[in-house]
């Protein structure tokens, strides 16, 4: 009877080990996805940071990179603890899972609060930044960001193309343009002399609406990733507790 009980315990322990190992593989993949989104945000969309007066956008990218790295490291610790059946490492792993789970909840709340702040900041500052800094000395990053914004989101001006009438660069007597050349559907030198809808992008709500939609879409992606990771973590914590208990009961 004791042999049968021990065999049953060993079988249960092996099943739990493989379940927890599979969880850790999924957890590592999720961490890699978070890390990739953070790096993509920083590298691919870094131009837009210069259009924002606060550093919330860049801070969020760095936090994503840090979070992804921590999740990957936690997954690796989980793999070691599971395969080698180290009970003390399983406790460390469980504590890390719980800590990340709580941080995700806090980060999720802060993300949507920060979105409101970013939204207000865009409403207040984007138009002014475009009008006062575009093609001005020492403002190359803003110029590149605005040109990319126009072409990538197929828009012109903060709220509308009419915003450019008050731009320092457009008001310059040597400038023959009504809007920047990047507003044109087919960009070319001096194509901005015509602001007719057939020549330039005229979108209702302007670039500000497009940028808001981009940031909100990114938050939804991060929200979906967070929910996926949080669900995995709850399973992981359950499996870890069961495996720890099984290892205490199984003397073999």
C-alpha positions in Angstrom: 0.0 0.0 0.0 2.9 2.4 0.9 4.6 1.6 -2.4 1.4 2.4 -4.3 0.9 5.6 -2.3 4.6 6.6 -3.1 4.1 5.8 -6.8 0.9 7.9 -6.9 2.7 10.8 -5.2 5.7 10.5 -7.6 3.4 10.4 -10.6 1.5 13.5 -9.3 4.8 15.3 -8.8 6.0 14.5 -12.3 2.7 15.7 -13.8 2.9 19.0 -11.8 6.5 19.4 -12.9 5.6 19.2 -16.5 2.6 21.5 -16.1 4.7 24.1 -14.3 7.4 23.8 -16.9 4.9 24.3 -19.7 3.6 27.3 -17.9 7.1 28.8 -17.6 7.6 28.4 -21.3 4.4 30.4 -22.0 5.5 32.9 -19.3 8.8 33.3 -21.0 7.1 33.9 -24.4 4.8 36.5 -22.8 7.8 38.3 -21.2 9.5 38.3 -24.6 6.4 39.9 -26.2 6.3 42.6 -23.5 10.0 43.3 -24.0 9.6 43.4 -27.8 6.7 45.9 -27.5 8.9 48.1 -25.2 11.9 48.0 -27.6 9.6 48.7 -30.6 8.0 51.7 -28.8 11.3 53.2 -28.0 13.1 52.5 -31.4 10.3 52.7 -33.9 8.2 55.5 -32.4 10.9 57.5 -30.5 10.5 60.4 -32.9 7.1 61.3 -31.3 8.7 61.7 -27.9 10.0 65.1 -29.0 6.4 66.2 -29.6 5.5 65.7 -26.0 6.6 68.1 -23.2 6.5 65.3 -20.6 8.6 62.1 -20.5 5.6 59.8 -19.8 5.8 58.2 -23.2 9.5 57.3 -23.0 9.2 56.3 -19.3 6.4 53.8 -20.2 8.7 52.3 -22.9 11.6 51.8 -20.4 9.1 50.3 -17.9 7.9 47.8 -20.5 11.5 46.8 -21.2 12.2 46.4 -17.5 9.0 44.4 -17.0 9.7 42.1 -19.9 13.2 41.4 -18.6 11.9 40.7 -15.1 9.2 38.3 -16.4 11.9 36.5 -18.5 14.2 36.2 -15.5 11.3 35.0 -13.3 10.4 32.4 -15.9 14.0 31.1 -16.0 14.1 30.9 -12.2 10.8 28.9 -12.4 12.3 26.5 -14.9 15.3 25.8 -12.7 13.2 25.5 -9.5 10.8 23.1 -11.3 13.3 20.8 -13.1 15.7 20.6 -10.1 12.9 20.4 -7.5 14.5 23.0 -5.3 11.8 23.9 -2.7 13.5 27.2 -1.5 13.8 28.4 -5.1 10.1 27.5 -5.6 9.2 29.9 -2.7 11.4 32.7 -4.3 9.6 32.0 -7.6 6.2 32.2 -6.0 7.0 35.5 -4.3 8.3 36.9 -7.6 5.1 35.8 -9.4 2.9 37.5 -6.7 5.0 40.7 -6.8 4.8 40.9 -10.6 1.0 40.2 -10.4 0.5 43.1 -7.9 2.8 45.4 -10.0 0.7 44.7 -13.1 -2.5 45.8 -11.4 -0.8 49.0 -10.3 0.7 49.6 -13.8 -2.6 49.0 -15.5 -4.3 51.6 -13.3 -1.4 54.1 -13.9 -1.4 53.5 -17.7 -5.0 54.7 -18.1 -4.4 57.6 -15.7 -1.3 58.6 -17.7 -3.3 58.2 -21.0 -5.6 61.0 -19.7 -2.6 63.2 -18.9 -1.0 62.5 -22.3 -4.3 63.3 -24.0 -4.6 66.6 -22.2 -0.9 67.4 -23.0 -1.5 66.7 -26.7 -4.5 68.9 -26.8 -2.6 71.8 -25.1 0.9 71.5 -26.6 1.0 69.7 -30.0 -0.3 72.7 -32.0 2.1 75.1 -30.2 5.1 72.8 -30.7 4.4 72.4 -34.4 3.9 76.2 -35.0 6.9 77.4 -33.0 9.5 74.6 -33.4 9.0 73.2 -36.9 12.1 73.9 -39.1 13.6 76.2 -36.4 17.3 76.1 -35.5 18.2 73.3 -33.1 14.8 71.6 -33.5 15.7 68.9 -36.0 14.1 66.2 -33.9 10.7 68.0 -33.8 10.9 68.7 -37.6 11.6 65.0 -38.3 8.8 63.9 -35.9 6.3 66.2 -37.5 7.2 65.1 -41.1 7.0 61.4 -40.1 3.6 62.1 -38.3 2.2 63.7 -41.4 3.3 60.8 -43.7 2.7 57.9 -41.4 -0.8 58.9 -40.2 -1.8 60.7 -43.5 -2.7 64.0 -41.8 -1.7 67.6 -41.8 -1.4 70.0 -38.8 -2.4 69.5 -35.2 -6.1 70.1 -35.5 -6.2 70.9 -39.3 -4.0 72.1 -42.1 -5.1 75.7 -41.3 -2.9 75.5 -38.1 0.2 76.0 -40.4 -0.9 79.6 -41.3 0.4 80.6 -37.8 3.7 78.7 -38.1 6.9 80.7 -37.7 8.4 78.8 -40.6 5.4 79.3 -43.0 5.2 83.0 -42.1 8.9 83.5 -43.1 8.8 85.8 -46.1 11.3 83.5 -48.0 9.0 80.5 -47.7 6.7 79.9 -50.6 4.7 77.1 -49.0 1.3 77.2 -47.3 1.9 73.8 -45.5 5.0 71.6 -45.1 5.9 69.4 -48.1 5.3 66.3 -45.8 1.6 67.2 -45.8 1.4 66.3 -49.5 -0.1 63.0 -50.7 2.9 62.8 -53.0 5.7 64.6 -51.2 8.1 66.7 -53.3 10.1 69.9 -53.1 7.7 72.9 -52.8 4.6 70.7 -53.2 3.3 72.5 -50.1 2.5 75.6 -52.1 -0.9 74.2 -52.8 -3.2 73.3 -49.8 -6.0 71.9 -51.9 -7.5 68.6 -50.6 -6.5 66.9 -53.9 -2.8 67.7 -53.0 -2.6 67.5 -49.2 -4.0 65.3 -46.4 -7.1 66.9 -44.9 -8.3 64.7 -42.1 -11.1 65.6 -39.7 -9.6 66.1 -36.2 -6.1 66.5 -37.7 -3.0 64.7 -36.6 -3.9 65.0 -32.9 -6.8 62.6 -33.3 -4.6 60.1 -35.2 -1.9 60.3 -32.5 -4.4 59.8 -29.7 -5.8 56.7 -31.5 -2.3 55.3 -31.9 -1.5 55.7 -28.2 -4.9 54.3 -27.1 -4.4 51.3 -29.5 -1.0 50.7 -27.9 -2.6 50.8 -24.4 -5.2 48.1 -25.6 -2.3 45.9 -26.8 -0.5 46.3 -23.5 -3.8 45.7 -21.6 -4.4 42.4 -23.5 -0.8 41.3 -22.8 -1.1 42.2 -19.1 -4.4 40.2 -18.8 -2.8 37.2 -20.5 0.3 37.3 -18.3 -1.9 37.9 -15.1 -4.0 34.8 -16.1 -0.8 32.7 -16.6 0.5 33.9 -13.2 -2.6 32.8 -11.3 -2.2 29.3 -12.9 1.5 29.4 -12.2 1.0 30.3 -8.5 -1.5 27.4 -8.2 0.8 24.9 -9.8 3.8 26.1 -7.7 1.8 25.7 -4.4 0.7 22.2 -5.5 4.2 21.2 -6.5 5.7 22.5 -3.3 3.2 20.6 -1.3 3.7 17.5 -3.4 7.5 17.7 -2.9 7.0 17.9 1.0 4.8 14.8 0.9 6.9 12.8 -1.5 10.1 11.5 0.2 11.4 10.0 -3.1 
